[in-house]
């Protein structure tokens, strides 16, 4: 049991955080592949996970880095993502104003006319509309929950590290 996947958070919390970030990011891209195109704020929420994966890879490549410092950097990254997600949830719920621009998914083409046609016919992806939810919680809401949990996890593991 000591080497099982369930012991990974205790054996190597940095690797666990990196794998969690990769799984969450992979899920976001999976939703995109399934037809739920991300708005601008959805994209903003992906970047901290990319940073968290880079931090975890760097820490694995350089094992002499102080684990406490790495865990605190991961906690800050996840906390940033939780803040972005909370902002997005607030925009979706109309608790506050969001950004004034919306985004759309446009494919890359070879000709100017094809590109212009793709831009004009691209679906408008609004940040204040919930594209998908489960039990009344949007993707941004679930992201807030996961990013907050990972922040707490990294802070607690950092506190236990000498």
Buried (B, 14 or more C-beta within 10 A) or exposed (E): EEEEEEEBBEEBBBBBBBBBBBEBBEBBEEBBEEEBBBBBBBBBBBBBBEBBBEBBBBBBEEEEBEBBEBBBBBBBBBBBBBBBBBBBBBBBEEEEEBBEEBBBBEEEEEEEEEBEEBEEEBEEBBBBEBBEEEEEBBBBBBBBEBBBEBBBBBBEBBEEBE
